[in-house]
Amino acid sequence: MVWLEAKITSMKTETISIEVDSAAASAYRAASEEDRRKLDLLLSLRITEATAPGASLENVMREISRNAQARGMTTVVLQSILDE
């Protein structure tokens, strides 16, 4: 991951604003500076992956869903989060 962080550090970056749920926003704000950089990198890679030529946003979303389910996310848990 260090080589990837170095690559991203050397890339031209821009600030964007995205809407996330309050739990994600709180977790991001509470994260250390190093962890926020890692989260920024992760989001940048996901956005780039989802918008790459030939990429299917639907496939990326399916993969994210599979990963969430593997980590215990259920429709009940998701609805509970959305209802907050």
ZATI-374778 format. One record per residue: residue number from 0; x, y, z of N, C-alpha, C in turn. Coordinates in nm, 3 decimals. Example, Ala and Ser with C-alpha at 12.3 -4.5 7.8 and 13.67 -1.06 7.14 Angstrom:
   num     neast    nnorth       nup    caeast   canorth      caup     ceast    cnorth       cup
     0     1.319    -0.569     0.780     1.230    -0.450     0.780     1.320    -0.330     0.780
     1     1.285    -0.225     0.708     1.367    -0.106     0.714     1.290     0.003     0.787
//
This chain:
   num     neast    nnorth       nup    caeast   canorth      caup     ceast    cnorth       cup
     0     0.083    -0.119     0.000     0.000     0.000     0.000     0.087     0.125     0.000
     1     0.207     0.117     0.053     0.295     0.233     0.059     0.325     0.286    -0.081
     2     0.354     0.197    -0.176     0.384     0.242    -0.312     0.264     0.311    -0.374
     3     0.145     0.262    -0.342     0.023     0.322    -0.396    -0.001     0.460    -0.335
     4     0.022     0.472    -0.205     0.007     0.603    -0.140     0.107     0.702    -0.198
     5     0.228     0.657    -0.226     0.329     0.745    -0.285     0.285     0.790    -0.423
     6     0.227     0.699    -0.500     0.179     0.733    -0.633     0.067     0.836    -0.626
     7    -0.027     0.815    -0.535    -0.138     0.908    -0.520    -0.088     1.044    -0.470
     8     0.007     1.043    -0.379     0.062     1.167    -0.327     0.123     1.251    -0.438
     9     0.183     1.184    -0.536     0.247     1.256    -0.645     0.148     1.297    -0.754
    10     0.024     1.247    -0.749    -0.077     1.281    -0.849    -0.140     1.415    -0.816
    11    -0.186     1.483    -0.919    -0.261     1.606    -0.898    -0.397     1.566    -0.841
    12    -0.436     1.629    -0.733    -0.564     1.596    -0.672    -0.654     1.718    -0.670
    13    -0.780     1.693    -0.655    -0.881     1.797    -0.642    -0.975     1.758    -0.530
    14    -1.031     1.857    -0.468    -1.128     1.833    -0.360    -1.268     1.831    -0.420
    15    -1.345     1.730    -0.381    -1.485     1.721    -0.421    -1.569     1.707    -0.294
    16    -1.696     1.725    -0.309    -1.787     1.709    -0.196    -1.887     1.601    -0.232
    17    -1.903     1.502    -0.143    -2.000     1.395    -0.167    -2.087     1.380    -0.043
    18    -2.209     1.334    -0.063    -2.298     1.309     0.049    -2.285     1.164     0.092
    19    -2.269     1.145     0.222    -2.261     1.011     0.281    -2.353     1.010     0.402
    20    -2.382     0.890     0.453    -2.466     0.885     0.573    -2.389     0.940     0.693
    21    -2.461     0.974     0.798    -2.400     1.039     0.913    -2.296     0.951     0.982
    22    -2.317     0.820     0.981    -2.219     0.730     1.043    -2.087     0.734     0.968
    23    -2.095     0.734     0.835    -1.972     0.741     0.754    -1.902     0.875     0.777
    24    -1.979     0.984     0.782    -1.921     1.116     0.803    -1.853     1.123     0.940
    25    -1.917     1.070     1.042    -1.860     1.071     1.177    -1.732     0.988     1.182
    26    -1.736     0.872     1.118    -1.618     0.785     1.118    -1.502     0.853     1.047
    27    -1.531     0.921     0.936    -1.426     0.990     0.861    -1.366     1.102     0.945
    28    -1.451     1.182     1.007    -1.402     1.293     1.088    -1.321     1.244     1.209
    29    -1.358     1.129     1.263    -1.289     1.075     1.380    -1.159     1.004     1.345
    30    -1.139     0.973     1.218    -1.019     0.899     1.175    -0.895     0.987     1.185
    31    -0.783     0.921     1.204    -0.656     0.994     1.206    -0.628     1.050     1.066
    32    -0.536     1.144     1.059    -0.500     1.203     0.929    -0.453     1.095     0.832
    33    -0.374     1.001     0.880    -0.325     0.892     0.796    -0.440     0.805     0.746
    34    -0.533     0.773     0.834    -0.648     0.692     0.792    -0.738     0.767     0.696
    35    -0.752     0.899     0.714    -0.831     0.978     0.618    -0.766     0.977     0.480
    36    -0.633     0.985     0.476    -0.563     0.977     0.346    -0.590     0.842     0.280
    37    -0.590     0.736     0.360    -0.617     0.603     0.305    -0.761     0.593     0.254
    38    -0.854     0.650     0.330    -0.994     0.650     0.285    -1.010     0.732     0.157
    39    -0.942     0.847     0.150    -0.945     0.928     0.029    -0.894     0.847    -0.091
    40    -0.787     0.775    -0.069    -0.729     0.692    -0.174    -0.827     0.584    -0.218
    41    -0.887     0.517    -0.121    -0.984     0.412    -0.150    -1.101     0.465    -0.232
    42    -1.156     0.579    -0.190    -1.267     0.638    -0.264    -1.225     0.680    -0.405
    43    -1.108     0.737    -0.416    -1.057     0.778    -0.547    -1.045     0.658    -0.641
    44    -0.991     0.550    -0.588    -0.976     0.428    -0.670    -1.112     0.371    -0.710
    45    -1.207     0.369    -0.618    -1.340     0.316    -0.648    -1.411     0.400    -0.753
    46    -1.401     0.532    -0.741    -1.466     0.619    -0.839    -1.401     0.600    -0.976
    47    -1.269     0.593    -0.978    -1.198     0.572    -1.105    -1.236     0.438    -1.165
    48    -1.243     0.336    -1.083    -1.281     0.201    -1.129    -1.424     0.201    -1.184
    49    -1.514     0.266    -1.115    -1.655     0.266    -1.155    -1.681     0.344    -1.282
    50    -1.594     0.440    -1.312    -1.616     0.525    -1.429    -1.519     0.498    -1.543
    51    -1.438     0.394    -1.530    -1.342     0.359    -1.635    -1.416     0.315    -1.761
    52    -1.357     0.343    -1.878    -1.420     0.298    -2.002    -1.444     0.146    -1.998
    53    -1.562     0.107    -2.033    -1.598    -0.035    -2.034    -1.641    -0.086    -1.897
    54    -1.623    -0.006    -1.793    -1.664    -0.049    -1.660    -1.814    -0.034    -1.647
    55    -1.871    -0.119    -1.570    -2.014    -0.113    -1.544    -2.035    -0.074    -1.399
    56    -2.101     0.040    -1.379    -2.131     0.083    -1.243    -2.212    -0.025    -1.171
    57    -2.299    -0.089    -1.246    -2.381    -0.196    -1.188    -2.293    -0.309    -1.135
    58    -2.188    -0.348    -1.210    -2.099    -0.454    -1.165    -2.022    -0.412    -1.040
    59    -1.976    -0.287    -1.036    -1.905    -0.237    -0.919    -1.998    -0.239    -0.798
    60    -2.122    -0.195    -0.817    -2.219    -0.194    -0.708    -2.249    -0.337    -0.661
    61    -2.257    -0.430    -0.754    -2.279    -0.571    -0.718    -2.164    -0.622    -0.632
    62    -2.041    -0.588    -0.671    -1.924    -0.632    -0.594    -1.926    -0.571    -0.454
    63    -1.958    -0.444    -0.445    -1.967    -0.379    -0.313    -2.074    -0.447    -0.229
    64    -2.187    -0.480    -0.289    -2.295    -0.547    -0.219    -2.251    -0.684    -0.168
    65    -2.182    -0.760    -0.253    -2.133    -0.892    -0.211    -2.037    -0.879    -0.092
    66    -1.948    -0.781    -0.099    -1.853    -0.760     0.010    -1.926    -0.720     0.138
    67    -2.026    -0.634     0.126    -2.103    -0.592     0.245    -2.176    -0.711     0.306
    68    -2.236    -0.795     0.222    -2.306    -0.912     0.272    -2.210    -1.009     0.340
    69    -2.090    -1.023     0.284    -1.990    -1.111     0.344    -1.947    -1.060     0.481
    70    -1.961    -0.929     0.503    -1.925    -0.869     0.631    -2.044    -0.858     0.726
    71    -2.157    -0.917     0.687    -2.272    -0.921     0.777    -2.382    -0.821     0.749
    72    -2.371    -0.744     0.642    -2.477    -0.648     0.608    -2.597    -0.725     0.556
    73    -2.712    -0.697     0.614    -2.836    -0.759     0.569    -2.932    -0.647     0.532
    74    -3.043    -0.681     0.468    -3.142    -0.579     0.435    -3.199    -0.517     0.561
    75    -3.210    -0.594     0.668    -3.261    -0.542     0.796    -3.163    -0.439     0.853
    76    -3.034    -0.471     0.851    -2.932    -0.379     0.901    -2.929    -0.253     0.815
    77    -2.933    -0.270     0.685    -2.931    -0.156     0.594    -3.053    -0.065     0.618
    78    -3.171    -0.125     0.632    -3.289    -0.045     0.656    -3.279     0.030     0.788
    79    -3.222    -0.035     0.889    -3.203     0.030     1.018    -3.111     0.150     1.005
    80    -3.006     0.138     0.927    -2.914     0.250     0.903    -2.985     0.361     0.828
    81    -3.063     0.325     0.727    -3.132     0.425     0.648    -3.240     0.498     0.727
    82    -3.298     0.429     0.826    -3.403     0.489     0.908    -3.351     0.587     1.013
    83    -3.221     0.583     1.039    -3.163     0.672     1.142    -3.169     0.817     1.101
//
